[in-house]
Amino acid sequence: MPKTQQPQIRNAAIANFRLRRNHLLRNDDDAAADAATISRDMCGVQAQVMSAAYLQLWARNHTLTRSEIEDALWKTRTLVKTSLMRQTLHLIPADEFPLYIAALRPSRVAQALRTMARFGISREEGESITPLIMDALSAGPLRRPAIAAVVRPKVSKRARAWMEACWSMIRIPVAEGSICYGRGEGNEIVFIRTDQWLKDRSIKDQKLPKLKVESVAVTQAQCELFRKYLRAYGPASLHDFAHWSGISMQEVKPLLPLLQAELAEIPGEKKDRWLFPEDVAILNKTSTKETGVRLLPIFDSFLLAHREKDHLLSMQHYKRVYRNQGWISPVVLVDGAIAGVWSHKIQNKKLFVEVDPFGRLTRTQRAAIKREAEALAVFFESKLDLKFS
C-alpha cells in the first residue's frame, strides 16, 4: 500500500502535540495521572539518577508526592526499575515489562556477548553464567558484590577476569527480564528475580520470549514499541527511534515496511518522519495558543527522544544542555523549546533555585517559572529562594 503523505504541519503544533502526550501541558487529566500512567505515556522515565526520575514524574503532575512514587515502585509494584533503552535505567509500568524486554533483548544481549568475547568467553559460557546468578538470587535480593562472591568460584579464570574488569556481570539476565532492580537501603543497589518481585503481577505467566526467540516475536514487540514511541514523540523518523531505543538501524529498518500501511509521512526537513493518521488529525486541530513552562530535571526523557535537537534549542546553546560524558542539564522548557538551564539545592529546609535563561524572558514567562519553583518547593517541603541569573 502506498504511503500517505500529509500537508506541511507547523512546528508549533508539533511541539504542542508532544507536550500534551508527555503530560507537559497542565490540564485536569495530568492532575489525575498516577506515576504508572505518566511512565506509560512517556515510554519510560529515565532513572539513571533516581532523584531525577522523581522530578520527571513531578514535572508532569505536581500533585504527586515522593512517597506515592516510592509506593508505586516498592509496594504496589505498578512500576519496575530496570535497564532498558540505551542500556540505561528506566522506570516502566509493570504490565509493559514483557513488551520492553522482548523488543530490546536481542540488541542488549548481543552487546553483552561482544564484551564477553573480548575476554575469550564464548556465547555458551556467557549464557551458562545466568543460571548461577539466578541460583544466587533464589533466597532473595542481593547486591552485586554478593552475587559475584557466589558466582566467581563456579566459573572459569577468564570469566573471573571479565567479572573483575567489567560492571556488566548481571547484564544478560537483566536484558532477558530474569532479574530487575529491587529496593535497597539508602543508595544501595540490589537485584531480585522478577519471578519473585513481579509474581503478583503475573509476569511469570506471560511467557516472556527466550533468548533464542523466533524473529517474528521480537519483530512484533519492536513494532509495538515503535507505535508507542510515535504516539509519545511523533512525528519521528526511524533514526530517531533507533537513537532513542538503542536498537541498531539494522534491526529497525525492517519495521517500516511492516508498519507503513498504518502510518502517514510528515513532510519537512526530515522526509522520513512518521505519525499515525488519527494523530495527524489531532495534531492539525491542536491549538498553539496554549503555553507551557516547565522545569525539567537532569536526564529528562523528553530531551532524549530524538536524534537531532534543533527543535529544542540552537547549536549556540547545545553544549550547555547536552554536556560531556552524556550529562544532560536541567532545563527551563517554554512552549516545547529550551529557554535556559536551572539548578537547585536544599539547605536548612530551604530550596535554592537558580535560573539561567538563554535570552530575555517575558514577564509572563518569569511568573510561570516562579510558580513552577514554588510547586517544587512544596514537593521538597521547603521554603523557596528563587534567583534569575
N, C-alpha and C positions, 0 to 999 in steps of 0.2 A: 504494500500500500504506500503511495507517495506521501512524503511528509507534508504536514500542514504548516505553512508559513504565515505568521501573523504580522499585522501592521506594526510600525515603529511604536515603542512604548516609552513614555517619558521616564527618565532616571529617577525623578522624584516619586513617581508612582511605584517603581520597583523597590525603592528604599522603604516606602511606607508599607508595602506588602510584606517585606521581610521583617520589618519591625513588629508588625502585628502578629505574624506567625511565631515570632520569638518572644511574645508577651512583653514587648518593649514600648508599646503604646498603652497607656493606662486606660483600662475600662473595667466594667463590673466582672467580666469573665476572668481577667487577670487576678482580681482580688479574691476570687473563689478558687483559683487553681492551686492545688497542692504541689508538693515537691516532685512527686512522681509524674504528674501531668505536665509540669513545666519541662522536666527532663525528657519526657516522651516527645513533646512538640519541638524541642530544640535539638533533638537527636543526640542527647547525652550532654552531661555537664563535665567540662574538663576539670579533673581533680588531682592534677599533679601536686598542687598545693591545696590542702583541704580548706584552709581559711578562705581561699579564693572561690572554691566551689560553693561554700555557704553564701558568699556575697553575690555570686552569679544568680542563685535562686532568689535571694533577697531583692536584687535589682529588678526582677520580673514580678515580684509580689511582695510589697513592703509589709504586708501583714504576717508573713512567715517569720517564725522565730527559730533561733538556733536549736532549741530543744525539739521543735517539730521536725526539723530536718534530720536530727540525730535519731529521733524515734523511727522515721521512715527508713533509715539505714540499718539500725541495730536492733529495733524492737519488732515493728510490724514487717520489716524487711521488704517493703514495697520498692525500695531502691537497692541496687547492688553496686559495689565498688570493685572494679577490675580493670585490667589493662586492655585497651581496645584500639581505637583509631590512632594511627601513627605511633603505635607502641606506647601510648601514654595512658595514664589512669583516667577513668571516666566514671561518673555515676549514671546508671541507666535504670529504667523500670525493670523489675524482676521478671515480669511476664514477657519482656522482649529479649531477655538474656539469650535464649536459644537462637534467635534471629541474628543478633550481632555476632555470636560465636561462629555460627555456620558461615556467615558471609566473609568474615575476616580471618578465619583459621588458616586456610591454605597459605596465604602470603606470610602470616606471622610465624607459623611453624617452619616454613621454608627459610625465613631469616634466621631463626634459632639454629636450624640444622647447618646452615652455611657457617655460622660462628663455630659450631662444634667441629665441623670439617677442618677448620684451620688448626685444630688441636689433634687431628688424626682420628677423630671419633666418627665412626660410621653411623648411618641412619639407624641401623638396627640397635647399635649400642646406645645411641641417644634416646631412642624410644623406650629402651629397657629401663632407663632411669626413672621414668614416670611411675611405674608400679611401686618402686621403692619409696618415692615421695608420698604416694597415696597411703602406703602402709604406715609411714611415719606419722601421718596426719589422722590415722584411724581413731586415735583416742581423743582427738580434739585439736584446736588451733595451736600453731607453733610459730615462733619467729624463724626467720631464715637461718640464723646460726644453728638453732636446734635441729632444723630439718637436715642441714648439712652434716651435723655431727652423727646423725643416724645413717645417712646415705653414704658418706665418704668411705667407711670401711668395706663397703659392699661393691665398690666399683673399681675399675682399672686405674693404673697410675696416671695414664693420660687424661682420664675423666676427672681424677682428683686435681690435676694441674689446671684443667679448664674451670673447675669449680672455684679454685683459689684465685684465678685470674679474672673471672667474669662474674657479674652480678646476676646472670640470667639463668641460674640453675632451675628456677621454677617456671621459666618462660613457656615451655611446651605444655605442661598441664594447665597453666593459665590460659594459653591460647586455645586449648582443646575444651575449655569450660569445665575441667575437672576440679579446679580449685579457684577460689576468689579471695578477696581481702576480707578478713574478719575484724572485729573490734579489739584493739589493743589498749593498753593503759597509756594515757598521755599521748606522746608522739610515736609510741611503739607500733610497729607494723607486724601484723600476724596474718597467716594464711590458714584457710579452712577448706575442707572438702565441700563442694556445692551440693552433693547428695545429703550432707548433714545440714548445712546452712540454709539451703533453699528447699528442703524437703516439704515444708508446709505449703510451698507454692507450686508443688507438683512438677518442678523442673525435671526431676529424675525420670518421671514417667513420660516426658515429651520426646524421648528417643533422640537425643542430640546426635547429629551426624558424626561418625567416627573419622579418624584421620584419613583413612582411605575411602572416603565417601565418594559416591558416583558424582561426576561433574554436574549432572543436572540438578542435584540437591544444592550444591554450592551456588550454581548459577541462579537458581530460583531465589535463594536468600540474598544474593548480591543485587538482583533486580528489585527486590522489595526494599532493600536498604537504599538503593538509588531513588526509588519512589519517595521514601520518607525524606531523604535529603532534599529532593526537589521541592517538596511541599513546604519545607522549612526555609530553604535558601535559594530557591529558583528565582528567576531564570539562572541556569548554571550550565557549564559545559562538562564533558567527560573528564577533561583535565582538572577541572575544579573538584569533581567527585574523587578522582584518584588522589589528588593532593590532600583533600580532607580526610579520606578514609585510610590512606596508607596502602591501598591496594594498587598493584602495579598497573600501568596502562595496558600491558599485555593481557591482564585479566579483565580489565574494564572494557576494552574495545568491543568484545563480542556482545556486550549488553545492549548496545544501541539498536542493532537490528531486531532484537527480541522485543524492545520497548517502543520502537519508533512509531508504530501504529497508534500508540496511546498518547504520544507527545506532540506538541506544537513547537516549531522552531521560532525563536525570538530573534528578529534581526537586530543588528547593531555592530559595534566594532568586532565583537566575537560572533562569528556567523553560526557557531555550533552550540548556542545556548538553548536550553530546553525547559519546557514547563508543561503542565497538564492543561488542556484546553479549558476545563472548568475553572482552573486557577487564573488563566488568562482573562476570562470573563470577569472574575472577581477583581483582578488587578486593574482592568480597564475602568471599573466602577469605583475604584479606590479614591477617596478624597485625599488630596495632598495638602489640604488646609490644616489638618491636624498636625500638631507639633509634639515632638517628644524629646525631652532632655533626660539623660540617664548617666549615672556614674557607674561605669563598668570596671570590675576589678582586673587584676593581672590575669592573663591567660583566658580571658572570657571567650567562650566558644563562638560568639558572633564575629570575633575578629580573626577566626581561623578557618572560616567556611569556604573561602575562595582562594585560588592560587594567586591571582593578582589583586592588589589592594587599592587600585586607583579610584574605586568608587567610595573608598573610605577616607582617603587623605592624599595629599600631593606628595611627590617624591621629596620635596623640600623638608618635610617633617617625618619622613618614613623612619629614619633611624632613631627618632625619639620614641617611637612606639614599638617597632619591630627591631629589637636590640640584639647584641651579640649573644651567641650561645643559646639562641631560641627564646630569650627572655622577652616577654610582651608586657608593656607598661599598662597600668590602669589608665583608662581614657574617659574624657568627657564626650559623650555621644549626643550630638544635636541633629535631629531630623535624619538620623541614619549615617551621618558623617562625623569624623573625629575632629572635634574643635579644640582639643587640648589634652593635657595629661593632668593627673592629680595624685596625691599621696595622702596617707593618713597614719596616725599613730595614737595610742592611748596612754595617757599618763594621769595617775591620780583621779580616776573616774572622769577624765576629760578627754574628748575626742578632738584631736587637732587635724583639720583637713586643710590642705593647701592645693589650690587650683592654679595651674599654669596654662593659660589659653594660648593658642597659636596665633590669634588675632583678636580684634576688638569684639567683645560680646555686647549684645544689646542689653538694655535694662531688663527686658522680659526674660532673656536667657540667664542673666545673672540671678534673677529672682528664682527661676526654676532650679538652678544649681543649688541655691541656698535651701530650697525645700527638700531637694534630694539629700543634701548633707544633714539636714535636721532629721529626716527619716532614718538616715544611717546612725545618727546619734541615739535614736530610740532603739534601734536594733542592738547597739552595743551597751545600752542602758547607761549612757554617759551624757554629759553636757557638751555642747558643741563650741569649738573655737574655729571659725572659718576664715581663711585668708586667700585673697586672689593675688597672685604674683604680678 
